[in-house]
């Protein structure tokens, strides 16, 4: 992509990050007896998105003379990850956080790098398990648990 595209994308991501932060404050501060409210995660994501977009904008400013070659657009990986995201959203409540997050991450990692399935398996399992443990056990938050049939 070119610098102009990166600059426009950084401004768009900045706006989305600010909207995440504003929208998170519209959510209730606590749900289902949770100590950590449902507004924390989207607010933190908004902050991260704002910071990364500011960094991207800064990088476009300092690299004025450099032009990158336009790469070939790859639609297949985009569509696979897009469909995986939709399936993740639709199955999160019924299947549970750990299983759906594991499958989602594994599919996305395999879409990006097909040959590294062992590391994809380990990272997907570790991430979904550790995040569930930290959020539910340490922060006393709530995430969709295990399915009834499991």
Secondary structure, DSSP 8 states (H G I E B T S, - for coil): --HHHHHHHHHHHHHHHHHHHHHHTTS-S--TT-SS-THHHHHHHHHHHHHHHHHHHHHHHHTSS---------HHHHHHHHHHHHHHHHHHHHH-HHHHHHHHHHHHHHHH-TT-HHHHHHHHHHHHHHHHHIIIIIS--------TT-
